[in-house]
Amino acid sequence: MPVRLLHHCQQIERGLGRKRSVMVKGPRTIDIDILLHGRAVIETPQLMIPHAAMHERRFVLEPLAELAPDLKHPVLMRSMRDLLADTAGQQTRKTGIQLSIPGA
């Protein structure tokens, strides 16, 4: 199921104009990441769940902690609220951008 979700996300990215290049972590038109999939822990060359760096990124943890503050990271076994507290030095800002996905 997570692999099907990954393929669907990549299809959406392509539809929105993303071109994959050789450069890893370079600038992208759009980037859809799968952060969690229930309590699954998956490590393959194509897919890593939970997302490898999600616990280090305030812009990821802030909305997660708002939606599910007690949700536990399936590897670190710490809540989103606690992980968010670890990123206190990082700055984020809400933009109010809304995404509309054709056909969704």
Protein Blocks (a to p, Z undefined) as FASTA:
>chain_A
ZZmmmmmmmmmmmmnopacdfbehiacfbdcddfbgcjaccddfkbccddfklmmmmklm
mmmmmmmmmbccfklopafklmmmmmmmpccddehiacddehZZ
